[in-house]
């Protein structure tokens, strides 16, 4: 009996694997690099000891949202980040 249960379990797992939707797709390295550069341009990093370098605009969530928007648009985004476009400070 245990062998029969194991075969049934393996068959069931195989059917579930085939039935799983395969809609998720990975982004390409080129799009990721383009979007990473766009995020760095829109939200420049701060440099310790240099008050002129970087900015304090945007939070980490704003940066993630900007990156996701860039990926969704296949590497094409507006020049201004989302919070700057809204006019909030």
MARDO-256645 format. One record per residue: x, y, z of N, C-alpha, C, O in turn; residue number from 1. Coordinates in nm, 2 decimals. Example, Ala and Ser with C-alpha at 12.3 -4.5 7.8 and 13.67 -1.06 7.14 Angstrom:
<atoms>
@n_u->1.32 | n_v->-0.57 | n_w->0.78 | ca_u->1.23 | ca_v->-0.45 | ca_w->0.78 | c_u->1.32 | c_v->-0.33 | c_w->0.78 | o_u->1.42 | o_v->-0.33 | o_w->0.85 | pos->1
@n_u->1.28 | n_v->-0.22 | n_w->0.71 | ca_u->1.37 | ca_v->-0.11 | ca_w->0.71 | c_u->1.29 | c_v->0.00 | c_w->0.79 | o_u->1.34 | o_v->0.11 | o_w->0.80 | pos->2
</atoms>
This chain:
<atoms>
@n_u->0.08 | n_v->-0.12 | n_w->0.00 | ca_u->0.00 | ca_v->0.00 | ca_w->0.00 | c_u->0.08 | c_v->0.13 | c_w->0.00 | o_u->0.05 | o_v->0.22 | o_w->-0.07 | pos->1
@n_u->0.19 | n_v->0.14 | n_w->0.08 | ca_u->0.27 | ca_v->0.26 | ca_w->0.08 | c_u->0.33 | c_v->0.30 | c_w->-0.06 | o_u->0.33 | o_v->0.42 | o_w->-0.09 | pos->2
@n_u->0.36 | n_v->0.20 | n_w->-0.14 | ca_u->0.41 | ca_v->0.23 | ca_w->-0.27 | c_u->0.30 | c_v->0.29 | c_w->-0.36 | o_u->0.33 | o_v->0.38 | o_w->-0.44 | pos->3
@n_u->0.19 | n_v->0.24 | n_w->-0.35 | ca_u->0.07 | ca_v->0.30 | ca_w->-0.42 | c_u->0.05 | c_v->0.44 | c_w->-0.38 | o_u->0.02 | o_v->0.52 | o_w->-0.47 | pos->4
@n_u->0.05 | n_v->0.47 | n_w->-0.25 | ca_u->0.03 | ca_v->0.61 | ca_w->-0.21 | c_u->0.14 | c_v->0.70 | c_w->-0.26 | o_u->0.11 | o_v->0.82 | o_w->-0.30 | pos->5
@n_u->0.26 | n_v->0.65 | n_w->-0.26 | ca_u->0.38 | ca_v->0.74 | ca_w->-0.31 | c_u->0.36 | c_v->0.77 | c_w->-0.46 | o_u->0.39 | o_v->0.88 | o_w->-0.50 | pos->6
@n_u->0.32 | n_v->0.67 | n_w->-0.54 | ca_u->0.30 | ca_v->0.69 | ca_w->-0.68 | c_u->0.18 | c_v->0.79 | c_w->-0.71 | o_u->0.19 | o_v->0.87 | o_w->-0.79 | pos->7
@n_u->0.08 | n_v->0.78 | n_w->-0.63 | ca_u->-0.03 | ca_v->0.87 | ca_w->-0.64 | c_u->0.01 | c_v->1.01 | c_w->-0.61 | o_u->-0.02 | o_v->1.11 | o_w->-0.68 | pos->8
@n_u->0.09 | n_v->1.02 | n_w->-0.50 | ca_u->0.14 | ca_v->1.15 | ca_w->-0.46 | c_u->0.23 | c_v->1.22 | c_w->-0.56 | o_u->0.22 | o_v->1.34 | o_w->-0.59 | pos->9
@n_u->0.32 | n_v->1.14 | n_w->-0.62 | ca_u->0.41 | ca_v->1.19 | ca_w->-0.72 | c_u->0.33 | c_v->1.23 | c_w->-0.85 | o_u->0.36 | o_v->1.33 | o_w->-0.91 | pos->10
@n_u->0.23 | n_v->1.15 | n_w->-0.89 | ca_u->0.15 | ca_v->1.18 | ca_w->-1.00 | c_u->0.07 | c_v->1.31 | c_w->-0.98 | o_u->0.06 | o_v->1.39 | o_w->-1.07 | pos->11
@n_u->0.02 | n_v->1.32 | n_w->-0.86 | ca_u->-0.06 | ca_v->1.45 | ca_w->-0.83 | c_u->0.03 | c_v->1.57 | c_w->-0.83 | o_u->-0.01 | o_v->1.67 | o_w->-0.88 | pos->12
@n_u->0.15 | n_v->1.56 | n_w->-0.78 | ca_u->0.25 | ca_v->1.67 | ca_w->-0.78 | c_u->0.29 | c_v->1.70 | c_w->-0.92 | o_u->0.30 | o_v->1.82 | o_w->-0.96 | pos->13
@n_u->0.30 | n_v->1.60 | n_w->-1.01 | ca_u->0.33 | ca_v->1.63 | ca_w->-1.15 | c_u->0.22 | c_v->1.70 | c_w->-1.22 | o_u->0.25 | o_v->1.79 | o_w->-1.30 | pos->14
@n_u->0.10 | n_v->1.66 | n_w->-1.20 | ca_u->-0.02 | ca_v->1.73 | ca_w->-1.26 | c_u->-0.03 | c_v->1.87 | c_w->-1.21 | o_u->-0.05 | o_v->1.96 | o_w->-1.29 | pos->15
@n_u->0.00 | n_v->1.90 | n_w->-1.08 | ca_u->-0.01 | ca_v->2.03 | ca_w->-1.03 | c_u->0.10 | c_v->2.12 | c_w->-1.09 | o_u->0.08 | o_v->2.24 | o_w->-1.12 | pos->16
@n_u->0.22 | n_v->2.06 | n_w->-1.11 | ca_u->0.33 | ca_v->2.14 | ca_w->-1.17 | c_u->0.29 | c_v->2.18 | c_w->-1.32 | o_u->0.32 | o_v->2.29 | o_w->-1.36 | pos->17
@n_u->0.23 | n_v->2.09 | n_w->-1.39 | ca_u->0.19 | ca_v->2.12 | ca_w->-1.53 | c_u->0.08 | c_v->2.22 | c_w->-1.53 | o_u->0.07 | o_v->2.30 | o_w->-1.63 | pos->18
@n_u->-0.01 | n_v->2.22 | n_w->-1.43 | ca_u->-0.12 | ca_v->2.31 | ca_w->-1.43 | c_u->-0.09 | c_v->2.45 | c_w->-1.38 | o_u->-0.17 | o_v->2.54 | o_w->-1.40 | pos->19
@n_u->0.03 | n_v->2.47 | n_w->-1.32 | ca_u->0.06 | ca_v->2.60 | ca_w->-1.27 | c_u->0.08 | c_v->2.70 | c_w->-1.39 | o_u->0.14 | o_v->2.67 | o_w->-1.49 | pos->20
@n_u->0.03 | n_v->2.82 | n_w->-1.37 | ca_u->0.04 | ca_v->2.92 | ca_w->-1.48 | c_u->0.19 | c_v->2.97 | c_w->-1.49 | o_u->0.26 | o_v->2.98 | o_w->-1.39 | pos->21
@n_u->0.23 | n_v->2.99 | n_w->-1.61 | ca_u->0.37 | ca_v->3.03 | ca_w->-1.64 | c_u->0.37 | c_v->3.17 | c_w->-1.69 | o_u->0.43 | o_v->3.20 | o_w->-1.80 | pos->22
@n_u->0.30 | n_v->3.26 | n_w->-1.63 | ca_u->0.28 | ca_v->3.40 | ca_w->-1.68 | c_u->0.40 | c_v->3.49 | c_w->-1.63 | o_u->0.42 | o_v->3.60 | o_w->-1.69 | pos->23
@n_u->0.46 | n_v->3.46 | n_w->-1.53 | ca_u->0.57 | ca_v->3.54 | ca_w->-1.47 | c_u->0.69 | c_v->3.54 | c_w->-1.57 | o_u->0.73 | o_v->3.43 | o_w->-1.61 | pos->24
@n_u->0.75 | n_v->3.65 | n_w->-1.60 | ca_u->0.86 | ca_v->3.66 | ca_w->-1.68 | c_u->0.97 | c_v->3.75 | c_w->-1.61 | o_u->0.93 | o_v->3.85 | o_w->-1.55 | pos->25
@n_u->1.09 | n_v->3.72 | n_w->-1.63 | ca_u->1.20 | ca_v->3.80 | ca_w->-1.57 | c_u->1.23 | c_v->3.91 | c_w->-1.67 | o_u->1.21 | o_v->3.91 | o_w->-1.79 | pos->26
@n_u->1.28 | n_v->4.02 | n_w->-1.61 | ca_u->1.32 | ca_v->4.14 | ca_w->-1.69 | c_u->1.46 | c_v->4.11 | c_w->-1.74 | o_u->1.53 | o_v->4.03 | o_w->-1.69 | pos->27
@n_u->1.49 | n_v->4.17 | n_w->-1.85 | ca_u->1.62 | ca_v->4.15 | ca_w->-1.91 | c_u->1.72 | c_v->4.23 | c_w->-1.84 | o_u->1.69 | o_v->4.33 | o_w->-1.77 | pos->28
@n_u->1.85 | n_v->4.19 | n_w->-1.85 | ca_u->1.96 | ca_v->4.27 | ca_w->-1.79 | c_u->1.97 | c_v->4.41 | c_w->-1.84 | o_u->2.00 | o_v->4.50 | o_w->-1.77 | pos->29
@n_u->1.94 | n_v->4.43 | n_w->-1.97 | ca_u->1.95 | ca_v->4.56 | ca_w->-2.03 | c_u->1.85 | c_v->4.65 | c_w->-1.97 | o_u->1.88 | o_v->4.77 | o_w->-1.94 | pos->30
@n_u->1.72 | n_v->4.61 | n_w->-1.95 | ca_u->1.62 | ca_v->4.69 | ca_w->-1.89 | c_u->1.65 | c_v->4.72 | c_w->-1.75 | o_u->1.63 | o_v->4.83 | o_w->-1.70 | pos->31
@n_u->1.71 | n_v->4.62 | n_w->-1.68 | ca_u->1.74 | ca_v->4.64 | ca_w->-1.54 | c_u->1.85 | c_v->4.75 | c_w->-1.52 | o_u->1.85 | o_v->4.83 | o_w->-1.44 | pos->32
@n_u->1.95 | n_v->4.74 | n_w->-1.61 | ca_u->2.06 | ca_v->4.84 | ca_w->-1.61 | c_u->2.01 | c_v->4.98 | c_w->-1.64 | o_u->2.04 | o_v->5.08 | o_w->-1.58 | pos->33
@n_u->1.92 | n_v->4.99 | n_w->-1.74 | ca_u->1.87 | ca_v->5.12 | ca_w->-1.78 | c_u->1.78 | c_v->5.18 | c_w->-1.67 | o_u->1.80 | o_v->5.30 | o_w->-1.64 | pos->34
@n_u->1.70 | n_v->5.09 | n_w->-1.61 | ca_u->1.62 | ca_v->5.14 | ca_w->-1.50 | c_u->1.70 | c_v->5.18 | c_w->-1.37 | o_u->1.67 | o_v->5.28 | o_w->-1.30 | pos->35
@n_u->1.80 | n_v->5.10 | n_w->-1.35 | ca_u->1.89 | ca_v->5.13 | ca_w->-1.23 | c_u->1.96 | c_v->5.27 | c_w->-1.26 | o_u->1.97 | o_v->5.35 | o_w->-1.16 | pos->36
@n_u->2.00 | n_v->5.29 | n_w->-1.38 | ca_u->2.07 | ca_v->5.42 | ca_w->-1.41 | c_u->1.96 | c_v->5.54 | c_w->-1.40 | o_u->2.00 | o_v->5.65 | o_w->-1.35 | pos->37
@n_u->1.84 | n_v->5.51 | n_w->-1.44 | ca_u->1.74 | ca_v->5.61 | ca_w->-1.43 | c_u->1.70 | c_v->5.65 | c_w->-1.28 | o_u->1.68 | o_v->5.76 | o_w->-1.25 | pos->38
@n_u->1.70 | n_v->5.54 | n_w->-1.20 | ca_u->1.68 | ca_v->5.57 | ca_w->-1.06 | c_u->1.79 | c_v->5.65 | c_w->-1.00 | o_u->1.77 | o_v->5.74 | o_w->-0.92 | pos->39
@n_u->1.92 | n_v->5.61 | n_w->-1.03 | ca_u->2.03 | ca_v->5.68 | ca_w->-0.98 | c_u->2.03 | c_v->5.83 | c_w->-1.02 | o_u->2.08 | o_v->5.92 | o_w->-0.95 | pos->40
@n_u->1.98 | n_v->5.85 | n_w->-1.14 | ca_u->1.98 | ca_v->5.99 | ca_w->-1.20 | c_u->1.86 | c_v->6.07 | c_w->-1.13 | o_u->1.88 | o_v->6.19 | o_w->-1.09 | pos->41
@n_u->1.75 | n_v->6.01 | n_w->-1.11 | ca_u->1.63 | ca_v->6.07 | ca_w->-1.05 | c_u->1.65 | c_v->6.09 | c_w->-0.90 | o_u->1.61 | o_v->6.19 | o_w->-0.84 | pos->42
@n_u->1.72 | n_v->6.00 | n_w->-0.83 | ca_u->1.74 | ca_v->6.00 | ca_w->-0.69 | c_u->1.89 | c_v->5.99 | c_w->-0.66 | o_u->1.93 | o_v->5.88 | o_w->-0.62 | pos->43
@n_u->1.97 | n_v->6.09 | n_w->-0.68 | ca_u->2.11 | ca_v->6.08 | ca_w->-0.67 | c_u->2.15 | c_v->6.04 | c_w->-0.52 | o_u->2.09 | o_v->6.10 | o_w->-0.43 | pos->44
@n_u->2.25 | n_v->5.95 | n_w->-0.50 | ca_u->2.29 | ca_v->5.92 | ca_w->-0.37 | c_u->2.36 | c_v->6.03 | c_w->-0.30 | o_u->2.43 | o_v->6.11 | o_w->-0.36 | pos->45
@n_u->2.35 | n_v->6.03 | n_w->-0.17 | ca_u->2.42 | ca_v->6.13 | ca_w->-0.09 | c_u->2.56 | c_v->6.09 | c_w->-0.07 | o_u->2.59 | o_v->5.97 | o_w->-0.06 | pos->46
@n_u->2.65 | n_v->6.19 | n_w->-0.05 | ca_u->2.79 | ca_v->6.16 | ca_w->-0.02 | c_u->2.82 | c_v->6.23 | c_w->0.11 | o_u->2.79 | o_v->6.35 | o_w->0.13 | pos->47
@n_u->2.87 | n_v->6.15 | n_w->0.21 | ca_u->2.90 | ca_v->6.20 | ca_w->0.34 | c_u->3.01 | c_v->6.31 | c_w->0.33 | o_u->3.12 | o_v->6.28 | o_w->0.26 | pos->48
@n_u->2.99 | n_v->6.42 | n_w->0.39 | ca_u->3.09 | ca_v->6.53 | ca_w->0.39 | c_u->3.08 | c_v->6.62 | c_w->0.27 | o_u->3.16 | o_v->6.72 | o_w->0.26 | pos->49
@n_u->2.99 | n_v->6.60 | n_w->0.18 | ca_u->2.98 | ca_v->6.68 | ca_w->0.06 | c_u->2.83 | c_v->6.72 | c_w->0.05 | o_u->2.75 | o_v->6.65 | o_w->-0.01 | pos->50
@n_u->2.79 | n_v->6.84 | n_w->0.10 | ca_u->2.65 | ca_v->6.88 | ca_w->0.11 | c_u->2.59 | c_v->6.90 | c_w->-0.03 | o_u->2.47 | o_v->6.90 | o_w->-0.05 | pos->51
@n_u->2.68 | n_v->6.93 | n_w->-0.13 | ca_u->2.63 | ca_v->6.96 | ca_w->-0.26 | c_u->2.60 | c_v->6.83 | c_w->-0.34 | o_u->2.53 | o_v->6.83 | o_w->-0.45 | pos->52
@n_u->2.64 | n_v->6.71 | n_w->-0.29 | ca_u->2.62 | ca_v->6.59 | ca_w->-0.37 | c_u->2.49 | c_v->6.52 | c_w->-0.32 | o_u->2.47 | o_v->6.51 | o_w->-0.20 | pos->53
@n_u->2.41 | n_v->6.48 | n_w->-0.41 | ca_u->2.29 | ca_v->6.41 | ca_w->-0.38 | c_u->2.18 | c_v->6.50 | c_w->-0.34 | o_u->2.19 | o_v->6.62 | o_w->-0.34 | pos->54
@n_u->2.07 | n_v->6.43 | n_w->-0.31 | ca_u->1.95 | ca_v->6.51 | ca_w->-0.27 | c_u->1.88 | c_v->6.43 | c_w->-0.17 | o_u->1.90 | o_v->6.31 | o_w->-0.15 | pos->55
@n_u->1.79 | n_v->6.49 | n_w->-0.10 | ca_u->1.71 | ca_v->6.43 | ca_w->0.01 | c_u->1.57 | c_v->6.40 | c_w->-0.04 | o_u->1.48 | o_v->6.37 | o_w->0.04 | pos->56
@n_u->1.55 | n_v->6.41 | n_w->-0.17 | ca_u->1.41 | ca_v->6.39 | ca_w->-0.22 | c_u->1.38 | c_v->6.24 | c_w->-0.24 | o_u->1.47 | o_v->6.16 | o_w->-0.28 | pos->57
@n_u->1.26 | n_v->6.20 | n_w->-0.20 | ca_u->1.22 | ca_v->6.06 | ca_w->-0.22 | c_u->1.27 | c_v->5.97 | c_w->-0.11 | o_u->1.37 | o_v->5.98 | o_w->-0.05 | pos->58
@n_u->1.18 | n_v->5.87 | n_w->-0.09 | ca_u->1.21 | ca_v->5.76 | ca_w->0.01 | c_u->1.25 | c_v->5.64 | c_w->-0.07 | o_u->1.25 | o_v->5.63 | o_w->-0.19 | pos->59
@n_u->1.28 | n_v->5.53 | n_w->0.00 | ca_u->1.31 | ca_v->5.41 | ca_w->-0.06 | c_u->1.19 | c_v->5.35 | c_w->-0.14 | o_u->1.21 | o_v->5.29 | o_w->-0.24 | pos->60
@n_u->1.07 | n_v->5.37 | n_w->-0.08 | ca_u->0.95 | ca_v->5.33 | ca_w->-0.15 | c_u->0.94 | c_v->5.41 | c_w->-0.28 | o_u->0.90 | o_v->5.35 | o_w->-0.38 | pos->61
@n_u->0.97 | n_v->5.53 | n_w->-0.28 | ca_u->0.96 | ca_v->5.61 | ca_w->-0.40 | c_u->1.05 | c_v->5.56 | c_w->-0.51 | o_u->1.02 | o_v->5.55 | o_w->-0.63 | pos->62
@n_u->1.17 | n_v->5.52 | n_w->-0.47 | ca_u->1.27 | ca_v->5.47 | ca_w->-0.56 | c_u->1.23 | c_v->5.33 | c_w->-0.62 | o_u->1.24 | o_v->5.31 | o_w->-0.73 | pos->63
@n_u->1.17 | n_v->5.25 | n_w->-0.53 | ca_u->1.12 | ca_v->5.12 | ca_w->-0.58 | c_u->1.01 | c_v->5.14 | c_w->-0.68 | o_u->1.00 | o_v->5.07 | o_w->-0.78 | pos->64
@n_u->0.91 | n_v->5.23 | n_w->-0.65 | ca_u->0.80 | ca_v->5.25 | ca_w->-0.74 | c_u->0.85 | c_v->5.31 | c_w->-0.87 | o_u->0.80 | o_v->5.27 | o_w->-0.97 | pos->65
@n_u->0.95 | n_v->5.39 | n_w->-0.87 | ca_u->1.01 | ca_v->5.45 | ca_w->-0.99 | c_u->1.07 | c_v->5.34 | c_w->-1.07 | o_u->1.06 | o_v->5.34 | o_w->-1.19 | pos->66
@n_u->1.14 | n_v->5.25 | n_w->-1.01 | ca_u->1.21 | ca_v->5.14 | ca_w->-1.08 | c_u->1.10 | c_v->5.05 | c_w->-1.14 | o_u->1.11 | o_v->5.00 | o_w->-1.25 | pos->67
@n_u->1.00 | n_v->5.01 | n_w->-1.06 | ca_u->0.89 | ca_v->4.93 | ca_w->-1.11 | c_u->0.82 | c_v->4.99 | c_w->-1.23 | o_u->0.79 | o_v->4.92 | o_w->-1.33 | pos->68
@n_u->0.80 | n_v->5.13 | n_w->-1.23 | ca_u->0.74 | ca_v->5.20 | ca_w->-1.34 | c_u->0.83 | c_v->5.19 | c_w->-1.46 | o_u->0.78 | o_v->5.17 | o_w->-1.57 | pos->69
@n_u->0.96 | n_v->5.20 | n_w->-1.44 | ca_u->1.05 | ca_v->5.19 | ca_w->-1.55 | c_u->1.05 | c_v->5.06 | c_w->-1.61 | o_u->1.05 | o_v->5.04 | o_w->-1.74 | pos->70
@n_u->1.05 | n_v->4.95 | n_w->-1.53 | ca_u->1.05 | ca_v->4.81 | ca_w->-1.58 | c_u->0.91 | c_v->4.79 | c_w->-1.66 | o_u->0.91 | o_v->4.72 | o_w->-1.76 | pos->71
@n_u->0.80 | n_v->4.84 | n_w->-1.60 | ca_u->0.67 | ca_v->4.82 | ca_w->-1.67 | c_u->0.67 | c_v->4.89 | c_w->-1.80 | o_u->0.60 | o_v->4.84 | o_w->-1.90 | pos->72
@n_u->0.75 | n_v->5.00 | n_w->-1.82 | ca_u->0.75 | ca_v->5.07 | ca_w->-1.95 | c_u->0.87 | c_v->5.03 | c_w->-2.03 | o_u->0.91 | o_v->5.10 | o_w->-2.13 | pos->73
@n_u->0.93 | n_v->4.91 | n_w->-2.00 | ca_u->1.04 | ca_v->4.86 | ca_w->-2.07 | c_u->1.16 | c_v->4.95 | c_w->-2.08 | o_u->1.23 | o_v->4.96 | o_w->-2.19 | pos->74
@n_u->1.19 | n_v->5.01 | n_w->-1.97 | ca_u->1.31 | ca_v->5.10 | ca_w->-1.96 | c_u->1.29 | c_v->5.24 | c_w->-2.00 | o_u->1.39 | o_v->5.32 | o_w->-2.00 | pos->75
@n_u->1.17 | n_v->5.28 | n_w->-2.02 | ca_u->1.14 | ca_v->5.42 | ca_w->-2.06 | c_u->1.06 | c_v->5.49 | c_w->-1.95 | o_u->0.95 | o_v->5.44 | o_w->-1.92 | pos->76
@n_u->1.11 | n_v->5.60 | n_w->-1.89 | ca_u->1.04 | ca_v->5.67 | ca_w->-1.79 | c_u->1.05 | c_v->5.82 | c_w->-1.81 | o_u->1.13 | o_v->5.86 | o_w->-1.89 | pos->77
@n_u->0.97 | n_v->5.89 | n_w->-1.74 | ca_u->0.98 | ca_v->6.04 | ca_w->-1.74 | c_u->1.11 | c_v->6.08 | c_w->-1.68 | o_u->1.17 | o_v->6.00 | o_w->-1.60 | pos->78
@n_u->1.16 | n_v->6.20 | n_w->-1.70 | ca_u->1.28 | ca_v->6.25 | ca_w->-1.64 | c_u->1.27 | c_v->6.28 | c_w->-1.50 | o_u->1.36 | o_v->6.27 | o_w->-1.42 | pos->79
@n_u->1.15 | n_v->6.32 | n_w->-1.45 | ca_u->1.13 | ca_v->6.35 | ca_w->-1.31 | c_u->1.07 | c_v->6.23 | c_w->-1.24 | o_u->0.99 | o_v->6.16 | o_w->-1.29 | pos->80
@n_u->1.12 | n_v->6.21 | n_w->-1.11 | ca_u->1.06 | ca_v->6.11 | ca_w->-1.03 | c_u->0.91 | c_v->6.14 | c_w->-1.00 | o_u->0.87 | o_v->6.25 | o_w->-1.01 | pos->81
@n_u->0.84 | n_v->6.04 | n_w->-0.95 | ca_u->0.70 | ca_v->6.05 | ca_w->-0.92 | c_u->0.67 | c_v->6.16 | c_w->-0.82 | o_u->0.57 | o_v->6.24 | o_w->-0.84 | pos->82
@n_u->0.75 | n_v->6.17 | n_w->-0.71 | ca_u->0.72 | ca_v->6.28 | ca_w->-0.61 | c_u->0.75 | c_v->6.42 | c_w->-0.66 | o_u->0.68 | o_v->6.51 | o_w->-0.62 | pos->83
@n_u->0.84 | n_v->6.43 | n_w->-0.75 | ca_u->0.87 | ca_v->6.56 | ca_w->-0.80 | c_u->0.77 | c_v->6.61 | c_w->-0.90 | o_u->0.74 | o_v->6.73 | o_w->-0.92 | pos->84
@n_u->0.71 | n_v->6.51 | n_w->-0.97 | ca_u->0.60 | ca_v->6.54 | ca_w->-1.07 | c_u->0.48 | c_v->6.59 | c_w->-1.00 | o_u->0.40 | o_v->6.67 | o_w->-1.06 | pos->85
@n_u->0.45 | n_v->6.54 | n_w->-0.88 | ca_u->0.33 | ca_v->6.58 | ca_w->-0.80 | c_u->0.35 | c_v->6.72 | c_w->-0.74 | o_u->0.25 | o_v->6.78 | o_w->-0.70 | pos->86
@n_u->0.47 | n_v->6.77 | n_w->-0.73 | ca_u->0.50 | ca_v->6.90 | ca_w->-0.67 | c_u->0.51 | c_v->6.90 | c_w->-0.52 | o_u->0.52 | o_v->7.00 | o_w->-0.46 | pos->87
@n_u->0.52 | n_v->6.78 | n_w->-0.46 | ca_u->0.53 | ca_v->6.77 | ca_w->-0.32 | c_u->0.68 | c_v->6.79 | c_w->-0.28 | o_u->0.77 | o_v->6.75 | o_w->-0.36 | pos->88
@n_u->0.70 | n_v->6.84 | n_w->-0.16 | ca_u->0.84 | ca_v->6.85 | ca_w->-0.11 | c_u->0.86 | c_v->6.78 | c_w->0.02 | o_u->0.97 | o_v->6.79 | o_w->0.08 | pos->89
</atoms>
